């Protein structure tokens, strides 16, 4: 679905306020040097942005929903 060389998953949460946990899924694109991958996955300037057309985002969201519901 998304060109990815490696995926990192981090769980973050808090016991203060409203106890919760949330997951960050950081998919690294091909070409990130191995020694930079873990650091790069958590850098604010490289997280959370996929430059995809709206139709591609819709297909990605539908695929994720289908995978989660299995």
mmCIF file of the N, C-alpha and C atoms, coordinates in Angstrom:
data_MODEL
# 
_entry.id   MODEL 
# 
loop_
_atom_site.group_PDB 
_atom_site.id 
_atom_site.type_symbol 
_atom_site.label_atom_id 
_atom_site.label_alt_id 
_atom_site.label_comp_id 
_atom_site.label_asym_id 
_atom_site.label_entity_id 
_atom_site.label_seq_id 
_atom_site.pdbx_PDB_ins_code 
_atom_site.Cartn_x 
_atom_site.Cartn_y 
_atom_site.Cartn_z 
_atom_site.occupancy 
_atom_site.B_iso_or_equiv 
_atom_site.pdbx_formal_charge 
_atom_site.auth_seq_id 
_atom_site.auth_comp_id 
_atom_site.auth_asym_id 
_atom_site.auth_atom_id 
_atom_site.pdbx_PDB_model_num 
ATOM 1   N N  . UNK A 1 1  ? 0.822   -1.208 0.000  1.00 0.00 ? 1  UNK A N  1 
ATOM 2   C CA . UNK A 1 1  ? 0.000   0.000  0.000  1.00 0.00 ? 1  UNK A CA 1 
ATOM 3   C C  . UNK A 1 1  ? 0.860   1.263  0.000  1.00 0.00 ? 1  UNK A C  1 
ATOM 4   N N  . UNK A 1 2  ? 1.839   1.319  0.890  1.00 0.00 ? 2  UNK A N  1 
ATOM 5   C CA . UNK A 1 2  ? 2.747   2.457  0.991  1.00 0.00 ? 2  UNK A CA 1 
ATOM 6   C C  . UNK A 1 2  ? 4.165   1.901  0.873  1.00 0.00 ? 2  UNK A C  1 
ATOM 7   N N  . UNK A 1 3  ? 5.004   2.440  -0.026 1.00 0.00 ? 3  UNK A N  1 
ATOM 8   C CA . UNK A 1 3  ? 6.360   1.916  -0.151 1.00 0.00 ? 3  UNK A CA 1 
ATOM 9   C C  . UNK A 1 3  ? 7.116   2.071  1.169  1.00 0.00 ? 3  UNK A C  1 
ATOM 10  N N  . UNK A 1 4  ? 7.469   0.944  1.749  1.00 0.00 ? 4  UNK A N  1 
ATOM 11  C CA . UNK A 1 4  ? 8.065   0.949  3.081  1.00 0.00 ? 4  UNK A CA 1 
ATOM 12  C C  . UNK A 1 4  ? 9.195   -0.056 3.157  1.00 0.00 ? 4  UNK A C  1 
ATOM 13  N N  . UNK A 1 5  ? 10.295  0.379  3.708  1.00 0.00 ? 5  UNK A N  1 
ATOM 14  C CA . UNK A 1 5  ? 11.413  -0.532 3.925  1.00 0.00 ? 5  UNK A CA 1 
ATOM 15  C C  . UNK A 1 5  ? 11.338  -1.171 5.309  1.00 0.00 ? 5  UNK A C  1 
ATOM 16  N N  . UNK A 1 6  ? 10.854  -0.420 6.280  1.00 0.00 ? 6  UNK A N  1 
ATOM 17  C CA . UNK A 1 6  ? 10.791  -0.905 7.654  1.00 0.00 ? 6  UNK A CA 1 
ATOM 18  C C  . UNK A 1 6  ? 9.669   -0.150 8.370  1.00 0.00 ? 6  UNK A C  1 
ATOM 19  N N  . UNK A 1 7  ? 9.011   -0.808 9.322  1.00 0.00 ? 7  UNK A N  1 
ATOM 20  C CA . UNK A 1 7  ? 7.945   -0.169 10.103 1.00 0.00 ? 7  UNK A CA 1 
ATOM 21  C C  . UNK A 1 7  ? 8.289   -0.264 11.587 1.00 0.00 ? 7  UNK A C  1 
ATOM 22  N N  . UNK A 1 8  ? 8.177   0.858  12.267 1.00 0.00 ? 8  UNK A N  1 
ATOM 23  C CA . UNK A 1 8  ? 8.363   0.893  13.717 1.00 0.00 ? 8  UNK A CA 1 
ATOM 24  C C  . UNK A 1 8  ? 7.019   1.191  14.365 1.00 0.00 ? 8  UNK A C  1 
ATOM 25  N N  . UNK A 1 9  ? 6.722   0.502  15.465 1.00 0.00 ? 9  UNK A N  1 
ATOM 26  C CA . UNK A 1 9  ? 5.488   0.719  16.219 1.00 0.00 ? 9  UNK A CA 1 
ATOM 27  C C  . UNK A 1 9  ? 5.886   1.087  17.638 1.00 0.00 ? 9  UNK A C  1 
ATOM 28  N N  . UNK A 1 10 ? 5.355   2.207  18.130 1.00 0.00 ? 10 UNK A N  1 
ATOM 29  C CA . UNK A 1 10 ? 5.642   2.649  19.493 1.00 0.00 ? 10 UNK A CA 1 
ATOM 30  C C  . UNK A 1 10 ? 4.329   2.840  20.226 1.00 0.00 ? 10 UNK A C  1 
ATOM 31  N N  . UNK A 1 11 ? 4.238   2.332  21.451 1.00 0.00 ? 11 UNK A N  1 
ATOM 32  C CA . UNK A 1 11 ? 3.052   2.574  22.269 1.00 0.00 ? 11 UNK A CA 1 
ATOM 33  C C  . UNK A 1 11 ? 3.411   3.602  23.323 1.00 0.00 ? 11 UNK A C  1 
ATOM 34  N N  . UNK A 1 12 ? 2.581   4.617  23.430 1.00 0.00 ? 12 UNK A N  1 
ATOM 35  C CA . UNK A 1 12 ? 2.789   5.699  24.386 1.00 0.00 ? 12 UNK A CA 1 
ATOM 36  C C  . UNK A 1 12 ? 1.503   5.879  25.175 1.00 0.00 ? 12 UNK A C  1 
ATOM 37  N N  . UNK A 1 13 ? 1.621   6.291  26.404 1.00 0.00 ? 13 UNK A N  1 
ATOM 38  C CA . UNK A 1 13 ? 0.417   6.491  27.203 1.00 0.00 ? 13 UNK A CA 1 
ATOM 39  C C  . UNK A 1 13 ? 0.733   7.221  28.481 1.00 0.00 ? 13 UNK A C  1 
ATOM 40  N N  . UNK A 1 14 ? -0.263  7.327  29.338 1.00 0.00 ? 14 UNK A N  1 
ATOM 41  C CA . UNK A 1 14 ? -0.116  8.067  30.575 1.00 0.00 ? 14 UNK A CA 1 
ATOM 42  C C  . UNK A 1 14 ? -1.072  7.513  31.628 1.00 0.00 ? 14 UNK A C  1 
ATOM 43  N N  . UNK A 1 15 ? -0.645  7.515  32.859 1.00 0.00 ? 15 UNK A N  1 
ATOM 44  C CA . UNK A 1 15 ? -1.527  7.163  33.972 1.00 0.00 ? 15 UNK A CA 1 
ATOM 45  C C  . UNK A 1 15 ? -2.132  8.422  34.597 1.00 0.00 ? 15 UNK A C  1 
ATOM 46  N N  . UNK A 1 16 ? -1.690  9.589  34.166 1.00 0.00 ? 16 UNK A N  1 
ATOM 47  C CA . UNK A 1 16 ? -2.202  10.846 34.711 1.00 0.00 ? 16 UNK A CA 1 
ATOM 48  C C  . UNK A 1 16 ? -3.371  11.338 33.863 1.00 0.00 ? 16 UNK A C  1 
ATOM 49  N N  . UNK A 1 17 ? -4.241  12.116 34.478 1.00 0.00 ? 17 UNK A N  1 
ATOM 50  C CA . UNK A 1 17 ? -5.403  12.624 33.746 1.00 0.00 ? 17 UNK A CA 1 
ATOM 51  C C  . UNK A 1 17 ? -6.300  11.476 33.340 1.00 0.00 ? 17 UNK A C  1 
ATOM 52  N N  . UNK A 1 18 ? -6.500  11.311 32.064 1.00 0.00 ? 18 UNK A N  1 
ATOM 53  C CA . UNK A 1 18 ? -7.287  10.172 31.573 1.00 0.00 ? 18 UNK A CA 1 
ATOM 54  C C  . UNK A 1 18 ? -6.299  9.078  31.146 1.00 0.00 ? 18 UNK A C  1 
ATOM 55  N N  . UNK A 1 19 ? -6.278  8.001  31.896 1.00 0.00 ? 19 UNK A N  1 
ATOM 56  C CA . UNK A 1 19 ? -5.371  6.899  31.583 1.00 0.00 ? 19 UNK A CA 1 
ATOM 57  C C  . UNK A 1 19 ? -5.651  6.409  30.162 1.00 0.00 ? 19 UNK A C  1 
ATOM 58  N N  . UNK A 1 20 ? -4.607  6.331  29.360 1.00 0.00 ? 20 UNK A N  1 
ATOM 59  C CA . UNK A 1 20 ? -4.799  5.946  27.974 1.00 0.00 ? 20 UNK A CA 1 
ATOM 60  C C  . UNK A 1 20 ? -3.496  5.415  27.388 1.00 0.00 ? 20 UNK A C  1 
ATOM 61  N N  . UNK A 1 21 ? -3.623  4.842  26.217 1.00 0.00 ? 21 UNK A N  1 
ATOM 62  C CA . UNK A 1 21 ? -2.471  4.429  25.421 1.00 0.00 ? 21 UNK A CA 1 
ATOM 63  C C  . UNK A 1 21 ? -2.810  4.713  23.967 1.00 0.00 ? 21 UNK A C  1 
ATOM 64  N N  . UNK A 1 22 ? -1.828  5.105  23.212 1.00 0.00 ? 22 UNK A N  1 
ATOM 65  C CA . UNK A 1 22 ? -2.021  5.247  21.775 1.00 0.00 ? 22 UNK A CA 1 
ATOM 66  C C  . UNK A 1 22 ? -0.782  4.728  21.060 1.00 0.00 ? 22 UNK A C  1 
ATOM 67  N N  . UNK A 1 23 ? -0.974  4.379  19.813 1.00 0.00 ? 23 UNK A N  1 
ATOM 68  C CA . UNK A 1 23 ? 0.075   3.749  19.029 1.00 0.00 ? 23 UNK A CA 1 
ATOM 69  C C  . UNK A 1 23 ? 0.538   4.681  17.928 1.00 0.00 ? 23 UNK A C  1 
ATOM 70  N N  . UNK A 1 24 ? 1.829   4.715  17.718 1.00 0.00 ? 24 UNK A N  1 
ATOM 71  C CA . UNK A 1 24 ? 2.417   5.428  16.589 1.00 0.00 ? 24 UNK A CA 1 
ATOM 72  C C  . UNK A 1 24 ? 2.979   4.376  15.647 1.00 0.00 ? 24 UNK A C  1 
ATOM 73  N N  . UNK A 1 25 ? 2.610   4.454  14.392 1.00 0.00 ? 25 UNK A N  1 
ATOM 74  C CA . UNK A 1 25 ? 3.136   3.559  13.371 1.00 0.00 ? 25 UNK A CA 1 
ATOM 75  C C  . UNK A 1 25 ? 3.970   4.414  12.437 1.00 0.00 ? 25 UNK A C  1 
ATOM 76  N N  . UNK A 1 26 ? 5.265   4.158  12.423 1.00 0.00 ? 26 UNK A N  1 
ATOM 77  C CA . UNK A 1 26 ? 6.189   4.947  11.613 1.00 0.00 ? 26 UNK A CA 1 
ATOM 78  C C  . UNK A 1 26 ? 6.723   4.060  10.496 1.00 0.00 ? 26 UNK A C  1 
ATOM 79  N N  . UNK A 1 27 ? 6.232   4.291  9.302  1.00 0.00 ? 27 UNK A N  1 
ATOM 80  C CA . UNK A 1 27 ? 6.696   3.542  8.134  1.00 0.00 ? 27 UNK A CA 1 
ATOM 81  C C  . UNK A 1 27 ? 7.806   4.340  7.460  1.00 0.00 ? 27 UNK A C  1 
ATOM 82  N N  . UNK A 1 28 ? 8.981   3.762  7.389  1.00 0.00 ? 28 UNK A N  1 
ATOM 83  C CA . UNK A 1 28 ? 10.103  4.445  6.761  1.00 0.00 ? 28 UNK A CA 1 
ATOM 84  C C  . UNK A 1 28 ? 10.165  4.115  5.277  1.00 0.00 ? 28 UNK A C  1 
ATOM 85  N N  . UNK A 1 29 ? 10.341  5.127  4.444  1.00 0.00 ? 29 UNK A N  1 
ATOM 86  C CA . UNK A 1 29 ? 10.432  4.867  3.011  1.00 0.00 ? 29 UNK A CA 1 
ATOM 87  C C  . UNK A 1 29 ? 11.755  4.196  2.666  1.00 0.00 ? 29 UNK A C  1 
ATOM 88  N N  . UNK A 1 30 ? 11.823  3.535  1.530  1.00 0.00 ? 30 UNK A N  1 
ATOM 89  C CA . UNK A 1 30 ? 13.079  2.938  1.101  1.00 0.00 ? 30 UNK A CA 1 
ATOM 90  C C  . UNK A 1 30 ? 14.169  4.000  0.999  1.00 0.00 ? 30 UNK A C  1 
ATOM 91  N N  . UNK A 1 31 ? 15.388  3.602  1.291  1.00 0.00 ? 31 UNK A N  1 
ATOM 92  C CA . UNK A 1 31 ? 16.527  4.500  1.116  1.00 0.00 ? 31 UNK A CA 1 
ATOM 93  C C  . UNK A 1 31 ? 17.043  5.150  2.381  1.00 0.00 ? 31 UNK A C  1 
ATOM 94  N N  . UNK A 1 32 ? 16.352  4.993  3.509  1.00 0.00 ? 32 UNK A N  1 
ATOM 95  C CA . UNK A 1 32 ? 16.864  5.539  4.769  1.00 0.00 ? 32 UNK A CA 1 
ATOM 96  C C  . UNK A 1 32 ? 17.966  4.601  5.254  1.00 0.00 ? 32 UNK A C  1 
ATOM 97  N N  . UNK A 1 33 ? 19.142  5.146  5.487  1.00 0.00 ? 33 UNK A N  1 
ATOM 98  C CA . UNK A 1 33 ? 20.269  4.318  5.919  1.00 0.00 ? 33 UNK A CA 1 
ATOM 99  C C  . UNK A 1 33 ? 19.912  3.572  7.203  1.00 0.00 ? 33 UNK A C  1 
ATOM 100 N N  . UNK A 1 34 ? 20.340  2.315  7.302  1.00 0.00 ? 34 UNK A N  1 
ATOM 101 C CA . UNK A 1 34 ? 19.995  1.473  8.444  1.00 0.00 ? 34 UNK A CA 1 
ATOM 102 C C  . UNK A 1 34 ? 20.330  2.146  9.766  1.00 0.00 ? 34 UNK A C  1 
ATOM 103 N N  . UNK A 1 35 ? 21.501  2.756  9.865  1.00 0.00 ? 35 UNK A N  1 
ATOM 104 C CA . UNK A 1 35 ? 21.916  3.359  11.144 1.00 0.00 ? 35 UNK A CA 1 
ATOM 105 C C  . UNK A 1 35 ? 21.086  4.592  11.513 1.00 0.00 ? 35 UNK A C  1 
ATOM 106 N N  . UNK A 1 36 ? 20.324  5.141  10.571 1.00 0.00 ? 36 UNK A N  1 
ATOM 107 C CA . UNK A 1 36 ? 19.476  6.306  10.846 1.00 0.00 ? 36 UNK A CA 1 
ATOM 108 C C  . UNK A 1 36 ? 18.018  5.947  11.066 1.00 0.00 ? 36 UNK A C  1 
ATOM 109 N N  . UNK A 1 37 ? 17.636  4.695  10.842 1.00 0.00 ? 37 UNK A N  1 
ATOM 110 C CA . UNK A 1 37 ? 16.220  4.355  10.783 1.00 0.00 ? 37 UNK A CA 1 
ATOM 111 C C  . UNK A 1 37 ? 15.472  4.582  12.092 1.00 0.00 ? 37 UNK A C  1 
ATOM 112 N N  . UNK A 1 38 ? 15.960  4.093  13.220 1.00 0.00 ? 38 UNK A N  1 
ATOM 113 C CA . UNK A 1 38 ? 15.210  4.260  14.467 1.00 0.00 ? 38 UNK A CA 1 
ATOM 114 C C  . UNK A 1 38 ? 15.112  5.727  14.848 1.00 0.00 ? 38 UNK A C  1 
ATOM 115 N N  . UNK A 1 39 ? 16.196  6.459  14.704 1.00 0.00 ? 39 UNK A N  1 
ATOM 116 C CA . UNK A 1 39 ? 16.190  7.891  15.020 1.00 0.00 ? 39 UNK A CA 1 
ATOM 117 C C  . UNK A 1 39 ? 15.236  8.631  14.088 1.00 0.00 ? 39 UNK A C  1 
ATOM 118 N N  . UNK A 1 40 ? 15.297  8.333  12.809 1.00 0.00 ? 40 UNK A N  1 
ATOM 119 C CA . UNK A 1 40 ? 14.481  9.019  11.811 1.00 0.00 ? 40 UNK A CA 1 
ATOM 120 C C  . UNK A 1 40 ? 12.998  8.748  12.016 1.00 0.00 ? 40 UNK A C  1 
ATOM 121 N N  . UNK A 1 41 ? 12.646  7.549  12.479 1.00 0.00 ? 41 UNK A N  1 
ATOM 122 C CA . UNK A 1 41 ? 11.241  7.207  12.672 1.00 0.00 ? 41 UNK A CA 1 
ATOM 123 C C  . UNK A 1 41 ? 10.582  8.088  13.714 1.00 0.00 ? 41 UNK A C  1 
ATOM 124 N N  . UNK A 1 42 ? 11.342  8.600  14.664 1.00 0.00 ? 42 UNK A N  1 
ATOM 125 C CA . UNK A 1 42 ? 10.755  9.377  15.751 1.00 0.00 ? 42 UNK A CA 1 
ATOM 126 C C  . UNK A 1 42 ? 11.013  10.880 15.641 1.00 0.00 ? 42 UNK A C  1 
ATOM 127 N N  . UNK A 1 43 ? 11.653  11.329 14.571 1.00 0.00 ? 43 UNK A N  1 
ATOM 128 C CA . UNK A 1 43 ? 11.916  12.761 14.383 1.00 0.00 ? 43 UNK A CA 1 
ATOM 129 C C  . UNK A 1 43 ? 10.626  13.467 13.971 1.00 0.00 ? 43 UNK A C  1 
ATOM 130 N N  . UNK A 1 44 ? 10.279  14.577 14.629 1.00 0.00 ? 44 UNK A N  1 
ATOM 131 C CA . UNK A 1 44 ? 9.019   15.275 14.305 1.00 0.00 ? 44 UNK A CA 1 
ATOM 132 C C  . UNK A 1 44 ? 8.910   15.669 12.838 1.00 0.00 ? 44 UNK A C  1 
ATOM 133 N N  . UNK A 1 45 ? 9.991   16.073 12.222 1.00 0.00 ? 45 UNK A N  1 
ATOM 134 C CA . UNK A 1 45 ? 9.901   16.544 10.839 1.00 0.00 ? 45 UNK A CA 1 
ATOM 135 C C  . UNK A 1 45 ? 9.704   15.412 9.829  1.00 0.00 ? 45 UNK A C  1 
ATOM 136 N N  . UNK A 1 46 ? 9.839   14.148 10.238 1.00 0.00 ? 46 UNK A N  1 
ATOM 137 C CA . UNK A 1 46 ? 9.646   13.040 9.304  1.00 0.00 ? 46 UNK A CA 1 
ATOM 138 C C  . UNK A 1 46 ? 8.469   12.161 9.695  1.00 0.00 ? 46 UNK A C  1 
ATOM 139 N N  . UNK A 1 47 ? 7.687   12.554 10.690 1.00 0.00 ? 47 UNK A N  1 
ATOM 140 C CA . UNK A 1 47 ? 6.551   11.727 11.140 1.00 0.00 ? 47 UNK A CA 1 
ATOM 141 C C  . UNK A 1 47 ? 5.237   12.280 10.618 1.00 0.00 ? 47 UNK A C  1 
ATOM 142 N N  . UNK A 1 48 ? 4.307   11.371 10.405 1.00 0.00 ? 48 UNK A N  1 
ATOM 143 C CA . UNK A 1 48 ? 2.914   11.741 10.247 1.00 0.00 ? 48 UNK A CA 1 
ATOM 144 C C  . UNK A 1 48 ? 2.479   12.303 8.915  1.00 0.00 ? 48 UNK A C  1 
ATOM 145 N N  . UNK A 1 49 ? 3.350   12.370 7.916  1.00 0.00 ? 49 UNK A N  1 
ATOM 146 C CA . UNK A 1 49 ? 2.952   12.986 6.662  1.00 0.00 ? 49 UNK A CA 1 
ATOM 147 C C  . UNK A 1 49 ? 3.156   12.004 5.523  1.00 0.00 ? 49 UNK A C  1 
ATOM 148 N N  . UNK A 1 50 ? 2.089   11.714 4.831  1.00 0.00 ? 50 UNK A N  1 
ATOM 149 C CA . UNK A 1 50 ? 2.157   10.932 3.604  1.00 0.00 ? 50 UNK A CA 1 
ATOM 150 C C  . UNK A 1 50 ? 1.691   11.839 2.471  1.00 0.00 ? 50 UNK A C  1 
ATOM 151 N N  . UNK A 1 51 ? 2.505   11.997 1.466  1.00 0.00 ? 51 UNK A N  1 
ATOM 152 C CA . UNK A 1 51 ? 2.150   12.832 0.326  1.00 0.00 ? 51 UNK A CA 1 
ATOM 153 C C  . UNK A 1 51 ? 1.418   11.956 -0.691 1.00 0.00 ? 51 UNK A C  1 
ATOM 154 N N  . UNK A 1 52 ? 0.115   11.756 -0.433 1.00 0.00 ? 52 UNK A N  1 
ATOM 155 C CA . UNK A 1 52 ? -0.699  10.887 -1.277 1.00 0.00 ? 52 UNK A CA 1 
ATOM 156 C C  . UNK A 1 52 ? -1.892  11.660 -1.821 1.00 0.00 ? 52 UNK A C  1 
ATOM 157 N N  . UNK A 1 53 ? -2.308  11.297 -3.021 1.00 0.00 ? 53 UNK A N  1 
ATOM 158 C CA . UNK A 1 53 ? -3.528  11.866 -3.585 1.00 0.00 ? 53 UNK A CA 1 
ATOM 159 C C  . UNK A 1 53 ? -4.720  11.402 -2.753 1.00 0.00 ? 53 UNK A C  1 
ATOM 160 N N  . UNK A 1 54 ? -5.814  12.153 -2.796 1.00 0.00 ? 54 UNK A N  1 
ATOM 161 C CA . UNK A 1 54 ? -6.985  11.831 -1.984 1.00 0.00 ? 54 UNK A CA 1 
ATOM 162 C C  . UNK A 1 54 ? -7.506  10.416 -2.256 1.00 0.00 ? 54 UNK A C  1 
ATOM 163 N N  . UNK A 1 55 ? -7.540  10.010 -3.511 1.00 0.00 ? 55 UNK A N  1 
ATOM 164 C CA . UNK A 1 55 ? -8.023  8.659  -3.845 1.00 0.00 ? 55 UNK A CA 1 
ATOM 165 C C  . UNK A 1 55 ? -7.107  7.600  -3.233 1.00 0.00 ? 55 UNK A C  1 
ATOM 166 N N  . UNK A 1 56 ? -5.797  7.849  -3.245 1.00 0.00 ? 56 UNK A N  1 
ATOM 167 C CA . UNK A 1 56 ? -4.854  6.903  -2.642 1.00 0.00 ? 56 UNK A CA 1 
ATOM 168 C C  . UNK A 1 56 ? -5.022  6.853  -1.125 1.00 0.00 ? 56 UNK A C  1 
ATOM 169 N N  . UNK A 1 57 ? -5.269  8.010  -0.498 1.00 0.00 ? 57 UNK A N  1 
ATOM 170 C CA . UNK A 1 57 ? -5.519  8.041  0.954  1.00 0.00 ? 57 UNK A CA 1 
ATOM 171 C C  . UNK A 1 57 ? -6.778  7.252  1.289  1.00 0.00 ? 57 UNK A C  1 
ATOM 172 N N  . UNK A 1 58 ? -7.822  7.407  0.454  1.00 0.00 ? 58 UNK A N  1 
ATOM 173 C CA . UNK A 1 58 ? -9.072  6.672  0.680  1.00 0.00 ? 58 UNK A CA 1 
ATOM 174 C C  . UNK A 1 58 ? -8.844  5.169  0.587  1.00 0.00 ? 58 UNK A C  1 
ATOM 175 N N  . UNK A 1 59 ? -8.070  4.727  -0.422 1.00 0.00 ? 59 UNK A N  1 
ATOM 176 C CA . UNK A 1 59 ? -7.769  3.296  -0.569 1.00 0.00 ? 59 UNK A CA 1 
ATOM 177 C C  . UNK A 1 59 ? -6.949  2.789  0.618  1.00 0.00 ? 59 UNK A C  1 
ATOM 178 N N  . UNK A 1 60 ? -5.988  3.574  1.063  1.00 0.00 ? 60 UNK A N  1 
ATOM 179 C CA . UNK A 1 60 ? -5.169  3.191  2.209  1.00 0.00 ? 60 UNK A CA 1 
ATOM 180 C C  . UNK A 1 60 ? -6.037  3.061  3.459  1.00 0.00 ? 60 UNK A C  1 
ATOM 181 N N  . UNK A 1 61 ? -6.913  4.028  3.697  1.00 0.00 ? 61 UNK A N  1 
ATOM 182 C CA . UNK A 1 61 ? -7.800  3.981  4.866  1.00 0.00 ? 61 UNK A CA 1 
ATOM 183 C C  . UNK A 1 61 ? -8.721  2.767  4.801  1.00 0.00 ? 61 UNK A C  1 
ATOM 184 N N  . UNK A 1 62 ? -9.269  2.474  3.629  1.00 0.00 ? 62 UNK A N  1 
ATOM 185 C CA . UNK A 1 62 ? -10.148 1.311  3.485  1.00 0.00 ? 62 UNK A CA 1 
ATOM 186 C C  . UNK A 1 62 ? -9.379  0.019  3.748  1.00 0.00 ? 62 UNK A C  1 
ATOM 187 N N  . UNK A 1 63 ? -8.153  -0.073 3.250  1.00 0.00 ? 63 UNK A N  1 
ATOM 188 C CA . UNK A 1 63 ? -7.338  -1.262 3.496  1.00 0.00 ? 63 UNK A CA 1 
ATOM 189 C C  . UNK A 1 63 ? -7.002  -1.439 4.967  1.00 0.00 ? 63 UNK A C  1 
ATOM 190 N N  . UNK A 1 64 ? -6.685  -0.343 5.647  1.00 0.00 ? 64 UNK A N  1 
ATOM 191 C CA . UNK A 1 64 ? -6.400  -0.403 7.078  1.00 0.00 ? 64 UNK A CA 1 
ATOM 192 C C  . UNK A 1 64 ? -7.635  -0.827 7.875  1.00 0.00 ? 64 UNK A C  1 
ATOM 193 N N  . UNK A 1 65 ? -8.792  -0.244 7.525  1.00 0.00 ? 65 UNK A N  1 
ATOM 194 C CA . UNK A 1 65 ? -10.030 -0.641 8.216  1.00 0.00 ? 65 UNK A CA 1 
ATOM 195 C C  . UNK A 1 65 ? -10.313 -2.132 8.033  1.00 0.00 ? 65 UNK A C  1 
ATOM 196 N N  . UNK A 1 66 ? -10.133 -2.634 6.810  1.00 0.00 ? 66 UNK A N  1 
ATOM 197 C CA . UNK A 1 66 ? -10.391 -4.044 6.529  1.00 0.00 ? 66 UNK A CA 1 
ATOM 198 C C  . UNK A 1 66 ? -9.424  -4.929 7.320  1.00 0.00 ? 66 UNK A C  1 
ATOM 199 N N  . UNK A 1 67 ? -8.150  -4.541 7.361  1.00 0.00 ? 67 UNK A N  1 
ATOM 200 C CA . UNK A 1 67 ? -7.165  -5.345 8.088  1.00 0.00 ? 67 UNK A CA 1 
ATOM 201 C C  . UNK A 1 67 ? -7.439  -5.363 9.585  1.00 0.00 ? 67 UNK A C  1 
ATOM 202 N N  . UNK A 1 68 ? -7.845  -4.228 10.129 1.00 0.00 ? 68 UNK A N  1 
ATOM 203 C CA . UNK A 1 68 ? -8.119  -4.143 11.570 1.00 0.00 ? 68 UNK A CA 1 
ATOM 204 C C  . UNK A 1 68 ? -9.366  -4.947 11.937 1.00 0.00 ? 68 UNK A C  1 
ATOM 205 N N  . UNK A 1 69 ? -10.353 -4.990 11.055 1.00 0.00 ? 69 UNK A N  1 
ATOM 206 C CA . UNK A 1 69 ? -11.605 -5.672 11.368 1.00 0.00 ? 69 UNK A CA 1 
ATOM 207 C C  . UNK A 1 69 ? -11.500 -7.187 11.252 1.00 0.00 ? 69 UNK A C  1 
ATOM 208 N N  . UNK A 1 70 ? -10.415 -7.711 10.702 1.00 0.00 ? 70 UNK A N  1 
ATOM 209 C CA . UNK A 1 70 ? -10.270 -9.175 10.564 1.00 0.00 ? 70 UNK A CA 1 
ATOM 210 C C  . UNK A 1 70 ? -10.016 -9.841 11.874 1.00 0.00 ? 70 UNK A C  1 
# 
